[in-house]
Each structure stands twice: as structure tokens, then as C-alpha cells.
Amino acid sequence: MTTKLTHPLDTVQVLTYTFADDGSIPNHPSLPLILYKGVLRLAANDPASIAEELFTQNGWQGMWRNGIFDFHHYHSNAHEVLAICRGQATVRFGGEQGETITVTAGDVALLPAGTGHKRLSPSGDLLVVGAYPPGQHPDLCRGGSTERPRVLTAIQQVAPPAQDPVYGNSGPLFSDWRLR
């Protein structure tokens, strides 16, 4: 579904990344990170409100405005969507052995539970909106050995989202995560 908030899916570059467990950051064993490049139609005066409205329309909740932590971390009990609303950042996804990716205003990244992420270098005006599927409240895991037994099971038990955070009842979530 295309709205006044997004560009049509057939005009958006959608990239997927799969990361292996590196012994510290588990990543998700089967679901890829989905990166929607330049998908948001951002308003100049309050770009974060566009992401918030879109995520709300598609049933995502627990929204926040901020940046991305500058240390490796992941959430074992929640999927997370990150909208880059202003500026840009270089982010390491997937832990030390993962991928370094530059995300810019208008990009949206959908991270399955367990996916490591760390901000390496932000622009001074970086603004990110994050959100989660209904009923999912993220923990904050940093890759410590004591958390591994618990998180490896928890990651696989996180329910899939009912809707794609960007395109609702359609979109890459359903094809790339093989839902339905």
C-alpha cells in the first residue's frame, strides 16, 4: 500500500542482510534485516511525525525519537523498526562480523529479534524513530556470555509482526520473512 507518507514499493530499493551468530551477537537464525532505501516522504518541519504516523497506521507501537546507541546491542524479545528521519549514520549491523551500512534520511530498517546494531558515526542532526510490534517490549542485550542461553531461545520465540511497518498488509516483510 502506498500512502502520502511513502514512495511506491516498485520505486524503492529494498535490501536484505542475513547475519550469522558471531559468538557474541546472536542475530536471528532465519530472518533477514530488511532495509527500505529512501522509502519515506519526509516533511521538512517535523520529519519524525511522518514515521510515527506511518508506524501507528500499521499497528506498530512503543515509539521513541532519538539516535542509535554507539555500542553493540540487540533485543532478544522484540523485532524493531528504525526510521532515519533526519541526517545520516554509519551503522554496523550484525555485530563485529556484520555489515557496515550508511543509512540516510528516508531509509527504514526492519531488524528481526537478535540483530546486532551499533552506531559508528552519525551526522550532527541525526534523528531516528524506533517502534515495535504490539505486545513486544524490547530488552537491551549487549552480547555477554551470561545472557546467551536465555536469548537464543527467546529470539526464536518472538512472534512475527502482523503488518509490515511501512506497507501494512503488503510489503517486503511478508515475502522476505516468508509470512502468510
VMD Tcl script that draws the C-alpha trace (Angstrom):
set ca {
  {0.00 0.00 0.00}
  {1.37 3.41 -0.97}
  {0.35 6.44 1.04}
  {1.21 10.11 1.14}
  {3.86 9.02 3.65}
  {5.78 6.56 1.45}
  {7.09 6.14 -2.06}
  {5.58 3.27 -4.11}
  {7.22 -0.08 -3.36}
  {8.17 -0.60 -7.01}
  {10.30 2.57 -6.86}
  {12.05 1.73 -3.58}
  {15.28 -0.24 -3.34}
  {14.75 -2.99 -0.76}
  {17.86 -4.75 0.51}
  {18.12 -7.74 2.82}
  {21.01 -8.82 5.02}
  {21.43 -12.07 6.91}
  {23.99 -12.30 9.70}
  {25.49 -15.34 11.37}
  {25.82 -15.74 15.12}
  {29.31 -14.43 15.87}
  {29.54 -15.91 19.36}
  {28.65 -12.61 20.99}
  {25.77 -11.16 18.96}
  {23.39 -13.99 18.07}
  {21.47 -12.26 15.25}
  {18.33 -14.01 14.03}
  {18.86 -17.60 12.83}
  {16.49 -17.30 9.85}
  {15.05 -13.80 9.34}
  {16.97 -11.09 7.45}
  {17.28 -7.41 8.23}
  {15.19 -5.53 5.66}
  {16.39 -2.09 4.54}
  {13.92 0.12 2.65}
  {16.12 2.78 0.98}
  {14.55 6.24 0.65}
  {11.03 4.98 1.32}
  {9.72 7.83 3.49}
  {8.31 11.09 2.13}
  {9.64 13.30 4.91}
  {8.23 16.69 5.86}
  {10.80 19.42 6.42}
  {9.26 20.84 9.58}
  {8.73 17.60 11.58}
  {10.12 14.59 9.70}
  {9.76 12.25 12.68}
  {5.98 12.74 12.68}
  {5.82 11.04 9.26}
  {7.43 7.85 10.60}
  {5.30 7.96 13.74}
  {2.09 8.32 11.73}
  {3.10 5.53 9.36}
  {4.06 3.11 12.13}
  {0.86 3.89 14.04}
  {-1.25 3.24 10.91}
  {0.44 -0.13 10.57}
  {-0.06 -1.18 14.19}
  {3.48 -0.65 15.49}
  {3.87 0.92 18.92}
  {6.27 1.91 21.71}
  {7.70 4.69 19.56}
  {10.66 6.80 20.55}
  {12.75 9.59 19.00}
  {16.50 9.61 19.48}
  {19.54 8.10 17.76}
  {21.18 4.68 17.75}
  {23.40 3.55 20.63}
  {27.15 3.67 19.97}
  {27.71 0.17 21.35}
  {26.77 -3.26 20.02}
  {23.36 -4.29 21.28}
  {20.28 -6.24 20.26}
  {16.81 -7.11 21.52}
  {16.09 -10.78 22.24}
  {12.36 -10.35 22.78}
  {11.26 -7.86 20.11}
  {11.58 -7.01 16.45}
  {12.47 -3.34 15.90}
  {11.95 -0.84 13.11}
  {14.22 2.20 12.77}
  {13.29 5.16 10.57}
  {16.03 7.63 9.73}
  {14.12 10.92 9.80}
  {16.96 13.42 9.62}
  {20.66 13.22 8.90}
  {22.60 10.03 8.34}
  {24.64 7.45 10.20}
  {27.07 4.69 9.52}
  {25.82 1.65 11.43}
  {27.36 -1.76 11.99}
  {24.56 -4.30 11.75}
  {25.10 -7.92 12.77}
  {27.93 -7.48 15.29}
  {31.67 -7.17 14.67}
  {31.49 -9.64 11.76}
  {28.42 -7.94 10.27}
  {27.96 -5.22 7.65}
  {28.76 -1.52 7.87}
  {25.89 0.35 6.21}
  {25.20 4.05 5.78}
  {21.57 4.93 6.40}
  {20.19 8.32 5.41}
  {17.03 10.36 5.91}
  {14.10 8.49 4.38}
  {15.52 5.00 5.00}
  {13.78 2.43 7.20}
  {15.48 -0.65 8.66}
  {13.47 -3.60 9.99}
  {15.54 -5.66 12.42}
  {14.41 -9.11 13.47}
  {14.92 -10.00 17.13}
  {18.56 -10.73 17.90}
  {20.03 -8.47 15.21}
  {23.02 -6.55 16.50}
  {23.35 -2.85 15.75}
  {25.84 -0.15 16.70}
  {26.13 3.44 15.50}
  {29.65 4.12 14.27}
  {29.40 7.70 13.05}
  {26.34 9.96 12.97}
  {25.75 13.33 11.37}
  {25.14 16.04 13.94}
  {21.46 16.25 13.05}
  {20.67 12.50 13.20}
  {17.09 11.77 14.25}
  {15.70 8.24 14.41}
  {12.22 6.98 15.23}
  {12.01 3.43 16.54}
  {8.97 1.21 17.12}
  {7.94 -2.38 17.91}
  {5.08 -4.74 17.08}
  {2.15 -4.80 19.52}
  {2.92 -6.57 22.78}
  {6.69 -6.54 22.24}
  {8.73 -4.53 24.74}
  {12.45 -4.66 24.00}
  {15.10 -5.74 26.41}
  {18.66 -4.45 25.94}
  {21.27 -7.15 25.41}
  {24.94 -6.44 24.80}
  {26.37 -9.81 23.87}
  {27.53 -11.02 27.27}
  {28.16 -14.74 27.74}
  {25.76 -14.98 30.68}
  {22.80 -13.89 28.54}
  {23.33 -16.41 25.71}
  {21.39 -19.46 26.91}
  {18.29 -17.37 27.60}
  {18.40 -15.22 24.47}
  {19.00 -17.99 21.96}
  {15.64 -19.50 22.89}
  {13.88 -16.15 23.30}
  {14.86 -14.88 19.83}
  {13.23 -17.82 18.09}
  {10.03 -17.40 20.12}
  {9.35 -13.77 19.17}
  {6.07 -13.66 17.24}
  {6.18 -12.24 13.73}
  {4.57 -8.83 13.21}
  {1.02 -8.82 11.86}
  {1.83 -5.95 9.48}
  {4.79 -4.58 7.58}
  {5.77 -1.36 9.40}
  {5.93 0.57 6.11}
  {3.39 -1.04 3.76}
  {0.87 -2.57 6.16}
  {-0.81 -5.68 4.74}
  {1.69 -5.98 1.90}
  {5.38 -5.28 1.54}
  {8.74 -6.96 1.96}
  {8.01 -8.26 5.46}
  {5.70 -10.91 4.02}
  {7.96 -12.06 1.20}
  {11.38 -11.71 2.86}
  {10.25 -13.17 6.18}
  {8.07 -15.75 4.38}
  {4.94 -14.92 6.33}
  {1.38 -15.97 5.43}
}
mol new
graphics top color blue
foreach p $ca { graphics top sphere $p radius 0.5 }
foreach p [lrange $ca 0 end-1] q [lrange $ca 1 end] { graphics top cylinder $p $q radius 0.2 }
display resetview
